[in-house]
């Protein structure tokens, strides 16, 4: 897979392929029509805390940031899998919720 990193404000190119915006906020002053964004993936963006760290850190700390972001994505995947299991259990009909005591 050829993955490229661009700013949302950069002029769209035919070489971009499928364009995904990974940010919680829509870029200020950029219309959705002119952006030519195929998917706005708000749900996989870094937390506000991690975003602040990214903007405050020097470029040399990218690997540290990337590791923290990958950990957040892994937690998101686990959370979604747990929700899917819960939906499947509810859809199956009768079930019992158990507790320790």
N, CA, C and O atoms as CSV, one atom per row, in Angstrom:
chain,resi,resn,atom,element,x,y,z
A,1,UNK,N,N,0.849,-1.167,0.000
A,1,UNK,CA,C,0.000,0.000,0.000
A,1,UNK,C,C,0.900,1.238,0.000
A,1,UNK,O,O,1.838,1.340,0.790
A,2,UNK,N,N,0.604,2.145,-0.874
A,2,UNK,CA,C,1.336,3.401,-0.970
A,2,UNK,C,C,0.594,4.443,-0.142
A,2,UNK,O,O,-0.471,4.911,-0.545
A,3,UNK,N,N,1.144,4.807,1.009
A,3,UNK,CA,C,0.513,5.751,1.915
A,3,UNK,C,C,1.307,7.047,1.913
A,3,UNK,O,O,2.517,7.043,2.139
A,4,UNK,N,N,0.635,8.132,1.662
A,4,UNK,CA,C,1.294,9.434,1.613
A,4,UNK,C,C,0.682,10.360,2.645
A,4,UNK,O,O,-0.490,10.234,3.001
A,5,UNK,N,N,1.488,11.288,3.117
A,5,UNK,CA,C,1.032,12.255,4.106
A,5,UNK,C,C,1.040,13.634,3.471
A,5,UNK,O,O,2.061,14.080,2.947
A,6,UNK,N,N,-0.105,14.308,3.521
A,6,UNK,CA,C,-0.239,15.650,2.956
A,6,UNK,C,C,-1.063,16.507,3.895
A,6,UNK,O,O,-1.797,16.001,4.743
A,7,UNK,N,N,-0.932,17.794,3.732
A,7,UNK,CA,C,-1.784,18.726,4.462
A,7,UNK,C,C,-3.116,18.833,3.735
A,7,UNK,O,O,-3.164,18.735,2.509
A,8,UNK,N,N,-4.173,19.029,4.465
A,8,UNK,CA,C,-5.493,19.181,3.852
A,8,UNK,C,C,-5.541,20.410,2.959
A,8,UNK,O,O,-6.318,20.453,2.006
A,9,UNK,N,N,-4.719,21.407,3.258
A,9,UNK,CA,C,-4.706,22.636,2.484
A,9,UNK,C,C,-3.942,22.498,1.167
A,9,UNK,O,O,-4.064,23.358,0.294
A,10,UNK,N,N,-3.151,21.422,1.009
A,10,UNK,CA,C,-2.425,21.210,-0.241
A,10,UNK,C,C,-3.422,20.959,-1.368
A,10,UNK,O,O,-4.491,20.388,-1.149
A,11,UNK,N,N,-3.067,21.384,-2.555
A,11,UNK,CA,C,-3.935,21.210,-3.716
A,11,UNK,C,C,-4.119,19.726,-4.009
A,11,UNK,O,O,-3.132,18.997,-4.105
A,12,UNK,N,N,-5.369,19.259,-4.156
A,12,UNK,CA,C,-5.595,17.852,-4.491
A,12,UNK,C,C,-4.928,17.495,-5.825
A,12,UNK,O,O,-4.857,18.312,-6.743
A,13,UNK,N,N,-4.447,16.266,-5.901
A,13,UNK,CA,C,-3.770,15.791,-7.103
A,13,UNK,C,C,-4.387,14.462,-7.526
A,13,UNK,O,O,-4.911,13.724,-6.692
A,14,UNK,N,N,-4.324,14.165,-8.800
A,14,UNK,CA,C,-4.833,12.872,-9.275
A,14,UNK,C,C,-3.978,11.730,-8.738
A,14,UNK,O,O,-4.431,10.586,-8.693
A,15,UNK,N,N,-2.751,12.028,-8.334
A,15,UNK,CA,C,-1.859,11.005,-7.785
A,15,UNK,C,C,-2.179,10.667,-6.328
A,15,UNK,O,O,-1.646,9.702,-5.781
A,16,UNK,N,N,-3.044,11.460,-5.703
A,16,UNK,CA,C,-3.377,11.232,-4.291
A,16,UNK,C,C,-4.113,9.919,-4.076
A,16,UNK,O,O,-3.907,9.265,-3.055
A,17,UNK,N,N,-4.947,9.527,-4.994
A,17,UNK,CA,C,-5.790,8.361,-4.782
A,17,UNK,C,C,-6.918,8.703,-3.827
A,17,UNK,O,O,-7.452,9.811,-3.874
A,18,UNK,N,N,-7.288,7.771,-2.962
A,18,UNK,CA,C,-8.366,7.954,-1.987
A,18,UNK,C,C,-7.857,8.885,-0.895
A,18,UNK,O,O,-6.881,8.572,-0.213
A,19,UNK,N,N,-8.511,10.020,-0.731
A,19,UNK,CA,C,-8.054,11.042,0.217
A,19,UNK,C,C,-8.827,10.943,1.537
A,19,UNK,O,O,-10.054,11.036,1.557
A,20,UNK,N,N,-8.093,10.753,2.637
A,20,UNK,CA,C,-8.687,10.594,3.967
A,20,UNK,C,C,-8.179,11.715,4.870
A,20,UNK,O,O,-6.972,11.904,5.022
A,21,UNK,N,N,-9.110,12.453,5.465
A,21,UNK,CA,C,-8.762,13.466,6.454
A,21,UNK,C,C,-8.818,12.813,7.822
A,21,UNK,O,O,-9.873,12.337,8.244
A,22,UNK,N,N,-7.682,12.786,8.522
A,22,UNK,CA,C,-7.618,12.211,9.867
A,22,UNK,C,C,-7.375,13.361,10.832
A,22,UNK,O,O,-6.238,13.658,11.201
A,23,UNK,N,N,-8.461,13.995,11.229
A,23,UNK,CA,C,-8.398,15.122,12.147
A,23,UNK,C,C,-9.785,15.296,12.762
A,23,UNK,O,O,-10.795,15.067,12.097
A,24,UNK,N,N,-9.833,15.699,14.023
A,24,UNK,CA,C,-11.123,15.901,14.684
A,24,UNK,C,C,-11.826,17.157,14.184
A,24,UNK,O,O,-13.054,17.244,14.216
A,25,UNK,N,N,-11.051,18.121,13.726
A,25,UNK,CA,C,-11.608,19.399,13.301
A,25,UNK,C,C,-11.465,19.551,11.784
A,25,UNK,O,O,-10.447,19.181,11.199
A,26,UNK,N,N,-12.508,20.103,11.167
A,26,UNK,CA,C,-12.419,20.388,9.728
A,26,UNK,C,C,-11.473,21.573,9.549
A,26,UNK,O,O,-11.538,22.523,10.329
A,27,UNK,N,N,-10.599,21.544,8.548
A,27,UNK,CA,C,-9.640,22.631,8.341
A,27,UNK,C,C,-10.343,23.973,8.107
A,27,UNK,O,O,-11.211,24.090,7.242
A,28,UNK,N,N,-9.964,24.954,8.874
A,28,UNK,CA,C,-10.574,26.277,8.803
A,28,UNK,C,C,-10.362,26.887,7.415
A,28,UNK,O,O,-9.258,26.865,6.871
A,29,UNK,N,N,-11.438,27.427,6.865
A,29,UNK,CA,C,-11.358,28.121,5.590
A,29,UNK,C,C,-11.339,27.217,4.370
A,29,UNK,O,O,-11.208,27.712,3.251
A,30,UNK,N,N,-11.464,25.925,4.547
A,30,UNK,CA,C,-11.432,24.975,3.432
A,30,UNK,C,C,-12.835,24.410,3.225
A,30,UNK,O,O,-13.395,23.778,4.121
A,31,UNK,N,N,-13.396,24.638,2.046
A,31,UNK,CA,C,-14.739,24.107,1.786
A,31,UNK,C,C,-14.642,22.607,1.508
A,31,UNK,O,O,-13.634,22.121,0.996
A,32,UNK,N,N,-15.690,21.900,1.849
A,32,UNK,CA,C,-15.699,20.455,1.628
A,32,UNK,C,C,-15.614,20.121,0.148
A,32,UNK,O,O,-15.046,19.094,-0.225
A,33,UNK,N,N,-16.164,20.966,-0.687
A,33,UNK,CA,C,-16.119,20.734,-2.126
A,33,UNK,C,C,-14.693,20.897,-2.660
A,33,UNK,O,O,-14.231,20.070,-3.447
A,34,UNK,N,N,-14.005,21.939,-2.247
A,34,UNK,CA,C,-12.649,22.181,-2.738
A,34,UNK,C,C,-11.625,21.217,-2.155
A,34,UNK,O,O,-10.579,20.985,-2.762
A,35,UNK,N,N,-11.910,20.658,-0.997
A,35,UNK,CA,C,-10.960,19.758,-0.354
A,35,UNK,C,C,-10.848,18.422,-1.081
A,35,UNK,O,O,-9.804,17.772,-1.039
A,36,UNK,N,N,-11.925,18.016,-1.747
A,36,UNK,CA,C,-11.967,16.728,-2.445
A,36,UNK,C,C,-11.534,15.583,-1.524
A,36,UNK,O,O,-10.706,14.749,-1.892
A,37,UNK,N,N,-12.109,15.563,-0.329
A,37,UNK,CA,C,-11.799,14.524,0.655
A,37,UNK,C,C,-12.836,13.413,0.532
A,37,UNK,O,O,-14.040,13.666,0.559
A,38,UNK,N,N,-12.350,12.177,0.397
A,38,UNK,CA,C,-13.237,11.033,0.213
A,38,UNK,C,C,-13.791,10.507,1.540
A,38,UNK,O,O,-14.899,9.971,1.579
A,39,UNK,N,N,-13.032,10.656,2.618
A,39,UNK,CA,C,-13.457,10.139,3.918
A,39,UNK,C,C,-12.906,11.042,5.005
A,39,UNK,O,O,-11.723,11.379,5.001
A,40,UNK,N,N,-13.768,11.434,5.937
A,40,UNK,CA,C,-13.343,12.204,7.102
A,40,UNK,C,C,-13.356,11.238,8.281
A,40,UNK,O,O,-14.417,10.935,8.826
A,41,UNK,N,N,-12.197,10.761,8.670
A,41,UNK,CA,C,-12.074,9.726,9.709
A,41,UNK,C,C,-11.840,10.368,11.071
A,41,UNK,O,O,-10.742,10.292,11.622
A,42,UNK,N,N,-12.874,10.996,11.606
A,42,UNK,CA,C,-12.768,11.668,12.908
A,42,UNK,C,C,-12.540,10.673,14.041
A,42,UNK,O,O,-11.890,10.992,15.037
A,43,UNK,N,N,-13.076,9.474,13.883
A,43,UNK,CA,C,-13.044,8.513,14.985
A,43,UNK,C,C,-11.688,7.854,15.207
A,43,UNK,O,O,-11.513,7.169,16.215
A,44,UNK,N,N,-10.737,8.029,14.322
A,44,UNK,CA,C,-9.420,7.410,14.509
A,44,UNK,C,C,-8.328,8.455,14.725
A,44,UNK,O,O,-7.142,8.166,14.566
A,45,UNK,N,N,-8.733,9.655,15.084
A,45,UNK,CA,C,-7.748,10.717,15.283
A,45,UNK,C,C,-7.136,10.633,16.671
A,45,UNK,O,O,-7.734,10.063,17.584
A,46,UNK,N,N,-5.953,11.197,16.831
A,46,UNK,CA,C,-5.332,11.218,18.157
A,46,UNK,C,C,-6.189,12.002,19.149
A,46,UNK,O,O,-6.947,12.891,18.758
A,47,UNK,N,N,-6.065,11.672,20.416
A,47,UNK,CA,C,-6.778,12.414,21.451
A,47,UNK,C,C,-6.277,13.853,21.480
A,47,UNK,O,O,-5.221,14.161,20.928
A,48,UNK,N,N,-7.034,14.725,22.121
A,48,UNK,CA,C,-6.631,16.131,22.232
A,48,UNK,C,C,-5.278,16.249,22.927
A,48,UNK,O,O,-4.442,17.063,22.535
A,49,UNK,N,N,-5.067,15.439,23.952
A,49,UNK,CA,C,-3.797,15.465,24.685
A,49,UNK,C,C,-2.632,15.087,23.765
A,49,UNK,O,O,-1.589,15.742,23.777
A,50,UNK,N,N,-2.809,14.048,22.982
A,50,UNK,CA,C,-1.748,13.613,22.090
A,50,UNK,C,C,-1.510,14.639,20.982
A,50,UNK,O,O,-0.372,14.848,20.561
A,51,UNK,N,N,-2.568,15.271,20.517
A,51,UNK,CA,C,-2.401,16.343,19.513
A,51,UNK,C,C,-1.563,17.481,20.063
A,51,UNK,O,O,-0.691,18.003,19.369
A,52,UNK,N,N,-1.822,17.874,21.311
A,52,UNK,CA,C,-1.027,18.955,21.924
A,52,UNK,C,C,0.437,18.556,22.006
A,52,UNK,O,O,1.324,19.362,21.726
A,53,UNK,N,N,0.689,17.301,22.393
A,53,UNK,CA,C,2.067,16.815,22.459
A,53,UNK,C,C,2.723,16.874,21.081
A,53,UNK,O,O,3.881,17.274,20.956
A,54,UNK,N,N,1.985,16.476,20.055
A,54,UNK,CA,C,2.525,16.463,18.692
A,54,UNK,C,C,2.947,17.863,18.250
A,54,UNK,O,O,4.028,18.044,17.690
A,55,UNK,N,N,2.088,18.850,18.504
A,55,UNK,CA,C,2.384,20.196,18.054
A,55,UNK,C,C,3.463,20.874,18.896
A,55,UNK,O,O,4.112,21.811,18.434
A,56,UNK,N,N,3.655,20.408,20.120
A,56,UNK,CA,C,4.660,21.014,21.001
A,56,UNK,C,C,6.024,20.338,20.884
A,56,UNK,O,O,7.041,20.929,21.245
A,57,UNK,N,N,6.051,19.116,20.388
A,57,UNK,CA,C,7.298,18.342,20.381
A,57,UNK,C,C,8.147,18.645,19.150
A,57,UNK,O,O,7.622,19.000,18.095
A,58,UNK,N,N,9.452,18.505,19.293
A,58,UNK,CA,C,10.312,18.645,18.110
A,58,UNK,C,C,10.119,17.452,17.170
A,58,UNK,O,O,9.659,16.390,17.590
A,59,UNK,N,N,10.465,17.632,15.924
A,59,UNK,CA,C,10.275,16.585,14.909
A,59,UNK,C,C,11.020,15.297,15.270
A,59,UNK,O,O,10.629,14.216,14.831
A,60,UNK,N,N,12.072,15.402,16.053
A,60,UNK,CA,C,12.850,14.214,16.409
A,60,UNK,C,C,12.077,13.256,17.306
A,60,UNK,O,O,12.463,12.094,17.436
A,61,UNK,N,N,10.989,13.718,17.930
A,61,UNK,CA,C,10.188,12.875,18.820
A,61,UNK,C,C,9.077,12.132,18.081
A,61,UNK,O,O,8.170,11.601,18.721
A,62,UNK,N,N,9.128,12.082,16.758
A,62,UNK,CA,C,8.045,11.473,15.985
A,62,UNK,C,C,7.818,10.024,16.364
A,62,UNK,O,O,6.665,9.605,16.465
A,63,UNK,N,N,8.854,9.246,16.577
A,63,UNK,CA,C,8.689,7.824,16.905
A,63,UNK,C,C,7.962,7.635,18.230
A,63,UNK,O,O,7.166,6.708,18.377
A,64,UNK,N,N,8.229,8.498,19.181
A,64,UNK,CA,C,7.529,8.429,20.477
A,64,UNK,C,C,6.047,8.717,20.261
A,64,UNK,O,O,5.183,7.996,20.758
A,65,UNK,N,N,5.766,9.782,19.512
A,65,UNK,CA,C,4.383,10.137,19.201
A,65,UNK,C,C,3.696,9.000,18.453
A,65,UNK,O,O,2.572,8.626,18.786
A,66,UNK,N,N,4.362,8.454,17.453
A,66,UNK,CA,C,3.776,7.392,16.629
A,66,UNK,C,C,3.444,6.166,17.489
A,66,UNK,O,O,2.405,5.537,17.290
A,67,UNK,N,N,4.310,5.828,18.430
A,67,UNK,CA,C,4.054,4.677,19.305
A,67,UNK,C,C,2.825,4.931,20.175
A,67,UNK,O,O,2.013,4.026,20.372
A,68,UNK,N,N,2.679,6.140,20.695
A,68,UNK,CA,C,1.511,6.468,21.520
A,68,UNK,C,C,0.230,6.441,20.684
A,68,UNK,O,O,-0.813,5.983,21.149
A,69,UNK,N,N,0.318,6.930,19.466
A,69,UNK,CA,C,-0.857,6.933,18.589
A,69,UNK,C,C,-1.247,5.510,18.223
A,69,UNK,O,O,-2.434,5.183,18.215
A,70,UNK,N,N,-0.276,4.660,17.921
A,70,UNK,CA,C,-0.581,3.250,17.623
A,70,UNK,C,C,-1.245,2.570,18.814
A,70,UNK,O,O,-2.145,1.749,18.636
A,71,UNK,N,N,-0.808,2.907,20.034
A,71,UNK,CA,C,-1.433,2.341,21.239
A,71,UNK,C,C,-2.885,2.800,21.347
A,71,UNK,O,O,-3.755,2.014,21.723
A,72,UNK,N,N,-3.155,4.069,21.021
A,72,UNK,CA,C,-4.535,4.562,21.051
A,72,UNK,C,C,-5.391,3.845,20.009
A,72,UNK,O,O,-6.537,3.488,20.279
A,73,UNK,N,N,-4.832,3.639,18.826
A,73,UNK,CA,C,-5.585,2.931,17.790
A,73,UNK,C,C,-5.877,1.492,18.203
A,73,UNK,O,O,-6.971,0.986,17.952
A,74,UNK,N,N,-4.912,0.834,18.832
A,74,UNK,CA,C,-5.121,-0.547,19.288
A,74,UNK,C,C,-6.231,-0.601,20.335
A,74,UNK,O,O,-7.055,-1.515,20.319
A,75,UNK,N,N,-6.254,0.377,21.245
A,75,UNK,CA,C,-7.313,0.428,22.260
A,75,UNK,C,C,-8.669,0.647,21.602
A,75,UNK,O,O,-9.667,0.066,22.028
A,76,UNK,N,N,-8.712,1.476,20.571
A,76,UNK,CA,C,-9.959,1.722,19.843
A,76,UNK,C,C,-10.461,0.448,19.175
A,76,UNK,O,O,-11.660,0.168,19.187
A,77,UNK,N,N,-9.559,-0.314,18.599
A,77,UNK,CA,C,-9.931,-1.582,17.954
A,77,UNK,C,C,-10.491,-2.556,18.990
A,77,UNK,O,O,-11.497,-3.219,18.736
A,78,UNK,N,N,-9.845,-2.648,20.162
A,78,UNK,CA,C,-10.341,-3.533,21.225
A,78,UNK,C,C,-11.724,-3.104,21.696
A,78,UNK,O,O,-12.596,-3.943,21.920
A,79,UNK,N,N,-11.923,-1.794,21.847
A,79,UNK,CA,C,-13.219,-1.271,22.298
A,79,UNK,C,C,-14.318,-1.594,21.279
A,79,UNK,O,O,-15.415,-2.008,21.654
A,80,UNK,N,N,-14.020,-1.406,20.013
A,80,UNK,CA,C,-15.017,-1.705,18.969
A,80,UNK,C,C,-15.331,-3.192,18.917
A,80,UNK,O,O,-16.481,-3.572,18.698
A,81,UNK,N,N,-14.328,-4.037,19.115
A,81,UNK,CA,C,-14.558,-5.482,19.116
A,81,UNK,C,C,-15.453,-5.873,20.287
A,81,UNK,O,O,-16.331,-6.721,20.136
A,82,UNK,N,N,-15.241,-5.265,21.451
A,82,UNK,CA,C,-16.077,-5.562,22.618
A,82,UNK,C,C,-17.519,-5.125,22.371
A,82,UNK,O,O,-18.456,-5.832,22.741
A,83,UNK,N,N,-17.694,-3.971,21.751
A,83,UNK,CA,C,-19.049,-3.510,21.440
A,83,UNK,C,C,-19.733,-4.450,20.446
A,83,UNK,O,O,-20.923,-4.739,20.575
A,84,UNK,N,N,-18.978,-4.922,19.460
A,84,UNK,CA,C,-19.551,-5.839,18.468
A,84,UNK,C,C,-19.968,-7.148,19.137
A,84,UNK,O,O,-21.015,-7.705,18.807
A,85,UNK,N,N,-19.157,-7.642,20.075
A,85,UNK,CA,C,-19.533,-8.871,20.796
A,85,UNK,C,C,-20.805,-8.639,21.602
A,85,UNK,O,O,-21.671,-9.511,21.665
A,86,UNK,N,N,-20.920,-7.456,22.223
A,86,UNK,CA,C,-22.118,-7.134,22.990
A,86,UNK,C,C,-23.359,-7.077,22.110
A,86,UNK,O,O,-24.415,-7.586,22.485
A,87,UNK,N,N,-23.231,-6.457,20.937
A,87,UNK,CA,C,-24.365,-6.403,20.008
A,87,UNK,C,C,-24.756,-7.799,19.554
A,87,UNK,O,O,-25.942,-8.109,19.446
A,88,UNK,N,N,-23.766,-8.640,19.288
A,88,UNK,CA,C,-24.047,-10.005,18.842
A,88,UNK,C,C,-24.756,-10.790,19.949
A,88,UNK,O,O,-25.665,-11.571,19.672
A,89,UNK,N,N,-24.343,-10.584,21.190
A,89,UNK,CA,C,-24.978,-11.284,22.308
A,89,UNK,C,C,-26.427,-10.846,22.466
A,89,UNK,O,O,-27.312,-11.674,22.679
A,90,UNK,N,N,-26.665,-9.544,22.361
A,90,UNK,CA,C,-28.040,-9.045,22.487
A,90,UNK,C,C,-28.913,-9.546,21.344
A,90,UNK,O,O,-30.096,-9.824,21.542
A,91,UNK,N,N,-28.349,-9.661,20.171
A,91,UNK,CA,C,-29.122,-10.098,19.001
A,91,UNK,C,C,-29.446,-11.587,19.065
A,91,UNK,O,O,-30.387,-12.045,18.417
A,92,UNK,N,N,-28.682,-12.334,19.832
A,92,UNK,CA,C,-28.897,-13.779,19.874
A,92,UNK,C,C,-30.099,-14.179,20.718
A,92,UNK,O,O,-30.469,-15.352,20.757
A,93,UNK,N,N,-30.700,-13.226,21.382
A,93,UNK,CA,C,-31.890,-13.543,22.175
A,93,UNK,C,C,-31.597,-13.506,23.655
A,93,UNK,O,O,-31.019,-12.539,24.151
A,94,UNK,N,N,-31.988,-14.545,24.365
A,94,UNK,CA,C,-31.854,-14.603,25.813
A,94,UNK,C,C,-30.388,-14.731,26.212
A,94,UNK,O,O,-29.614,-15.447,25.577
A,95,UNK,N,N,-30.029,-14.030,27.262
A,95,UNK,CA,C,-28.675,-14.142,27.797
A,95,UNK,C,C,-28.702,-13.761,29.265
A,95,UNK,O,O,-29.652,-13.135,29.736
A,96,UNK,N,N,-27.666,-14.138,29.977
A,96,UNK,CA,C,-27.590,-13.840,31.402
A,96,UNK,C,C,-26.349,-13.006,31.658
A,96,UNK,O,O,-25.273,-13.289,31.131
A,97,UNK,N,N,-26.513,-11.978,32.470
A,97,UNK,CA,C,-25.365,-11.183,32.877
A,97,UNK,C,C,-24.969,-11.655,34.254
A,97,UNK,O,O,-25.778,-11.645,35.182
A,98,UNK,N,N,-23.762,-12.056,34.381
A,98,UNK,CA,C,-23.272,-12.638,35.634
A,98,UNK,C,C,-22.405,-11.652,36.382
A,98,UNK,O,O,-21.759,-10.785,35.793
A,99,UNK,N,N,-22.405,-11.805,37.699
A,99,UNK,CA,C,-21.523,-10.989,38.520
A,99,UNK,C,C,-20.821,-11.889,39.517
A,99,UNK,O,O,-21.242,-13.024,39.745
A,100,UNK,N,N,-19.779,-11.396,40.096
A,100,UNK,CA,C,-18.920,-12.197,40.958
A,100,UNK,C,C,-19.612,-12.577,42.266
A,100,UNK,O,O,-19.529,-13.733,42.680
A,101,UNK,N,N,-20.284,-11.648,42.919
A,101,UNK,CA,C,-20.852,-11.930,44.244
A,101,UNK,C,C,-22.341,-12.181,44.190
A,101,UNK,O,O,-22.962,-12.432,45.222
